């Protein structure tokens, strides 16, 4: 085993399937409405809310609540810290995958 094979560098906050989906989507879209994320990721409102809260607590996303007319609107944005963490996550994952015997 080499020093490059270090699964400890994989960010557990991002590594969850749904949180990874949110981060990957926002890395390209920059901002998304809550309902847009819910539809794209095919998850329940409750599950998405919990996972977004974890990303927000880590400082990876910001959540802005407002109204569009009389309708509530929730927008999620990737933060600068989130973008950096996602890039580091992808780099760490790439190192692990690059060291796997199947590669």
Secondary structure, DSSP 8 states (H G I E B T S, - for coil): --TT--GGGS-HHHHSHHHHHHHHHHHHHSEEEHHHHHHHHT--HHHHHHHHHHHHHTTSEEEEEEEETTEEEEEEEE-HHHHHHHHHHHHHHHHHHHTSTT-
